[in-house]
Amino acid sequence: MCNAGPFSFGKKTCRSSEKYIIFAFWICGVLAQLVERLVRNEKVRSSSLLGSTIQNPSTAGFILKFSLNNKWVLITGASSGFGAAAARAFGGEGAKLLLGARRVGRLKKVAAEAKKSGAAEAHFHELDVSKTASVETFMAWAKKKIGNRKSAVGNLHVLINNAGGAHGLDSVADGKDADWETTFQTNVLGILRVTRAALPLLPHDAGASIINIGSVAGRSAYAGASAYCAAKAGELAITRVLRHELFGTGIRVGTVDPGLAETEFSNVRFKGDKKKASEVYADMNPLTAEDIAEILVWVASRPPHVNIDEILVKPVDQAETGKVYRRGK
């Protein structure tokens, strides 16, 4: 008779073969317990509105994830930058995309790229968020696309309010009405218009998300950006207000606020002056559109009970607005 445990190899109470047999039985017992725990705690591929969400009733430490596969995702400003990268990233999750922007030619290209990434569907339509009529036309089109599809999920699950941008870098004394008005129309009123029109399409208690694109400028002022800082501070306030107004609906609301990110942003701000635009990112490592897109997917794919209210993300080389480490050549 041998009473040795699996870790008593230094004792001479068992023959070598007996010790290995005992150890093998012990390992099998441990594996059986782990399998039983996995089966008990995970229910995968739920057939509810939540889609293929991993559910964990015992909250025993398993990570939950909201599946974006075959979910409808609407992205504004999708023709370039964060919007285009988000289309590709959500496409990679198997989502169905509704893309809007003013540059339809570019949208067509982005939609094709999203399909190549794995999007279940990718549709595009002209959208100018600064015009109420354009927003209403776009949303009627989106509603038709969603309703015409034979899908178990006939709702919009993710709204990405990305359209925006800065125009000019003039001081208040030298500022131009046209730049100020465009900045507020796109960054503030545009979010309000699109969100108002999209809310009826967002289901309650089903993991739906509204994610707004903000900026560090909404949290920290800098010279030459009075209208843009004010507009992005407005975006942040709108996000926080929506969080209160939609309380109890199960619709998640959040903002992702990037620092320096190399997209077409500076080129638009400096009205096509590529030299000035490139100087903004000279000798430092800025964020990329793909960095932000990855964050957007992560926020939208959290379990339905999790709301990511605010994310402030900057490149390592940027400590604050205006405090940037230039690495030199």
C-alpha positions, 0 to 999 in steps of 0.5 A: 500500500502506498500513501504518498501524495503527488509531490512526495517524490523525495520520499521512499514510501512508493515505488517509482511507477506508483508515484507517477500513476498517482500524479497522473490521477491527481492531474486528471482530477484537477483538469476535470474540476476546471472543465466542470467550472468552465461549463458551469460558469460560461454560457456562450452564444446567447440567443437574446438581443445581446447576440453572442455575449458571454454570460457569467451568472456567478461572476467568478472572474471570467471576462465578458464581451459584447459581440459586434458580429452582425450588429449595425454600427453607424459612423459619421465622418467615415471618409478619412481619419478616425472614421475610416479606421473605425469602419475597418476595425468594426468591419474586422469584428463582422459588424454591419456598417452604415457610413456617412460623410460629405465625400462620397467617393472616399466613402465608397473606398472605405466601404470596400476596405471595411468589407475586405476587413470582414464586415458583414455589410458596408453601406454608405450615403452622403452626410453633412452633419452641419445641415439638419435636412442632410442628417434627417435624409441620412437617418431615413436611409439608415433606418431603411437599410436596417429594416430591409435586412432579414436579421435577428437584430433589427436595431442600431447598436453602435453610434460613433459621432466622429464628424468634426474638426478644427478650422484655423488657428487664429486668435480671438482678435483675428478670428473669422466667423466662418471658421467659428461657425463651421467648428460649432456646426460640426463638433457641437450641433452635428452631434446633437442632430445625429444623436437626436435622429439616431436615438429611436433606432437604439434598443434599450437594455441590449448593449447599445452604445453612443460613442462621441469623439472628443479631444484633449482640447475640450479639457485643456485650452491653448492659444489660437483654438478658442472655438475648437476648445469651446466646441470640444468642451461642448462635446464633453458636456453633451456626452455627460448630459446624455449619460443622465438623460439615458439613465435607466435605458441601458444605452451606454454613452461615452467619449474618447478624447485623443491628443495629437494624432496624425490624420488629416486634422491639421491639414484641414485646420491649416486649409491644405498647407501641408508644411504647417500640418506636418510641423505639428507632428515633427520629431515626435511619435503621434497617435494614429487613426488605428490606435483610436479605432481599436479603442472604439471597438474595445469600448463598444464590445464591453459587456452590456452592464459596463459603461466606459464614460470617458477615455483620455488618450495621448501619445507618450510624447505628449504630456499636456497640450503644448508640452510635446517631446521632440525627439530630433533626428 
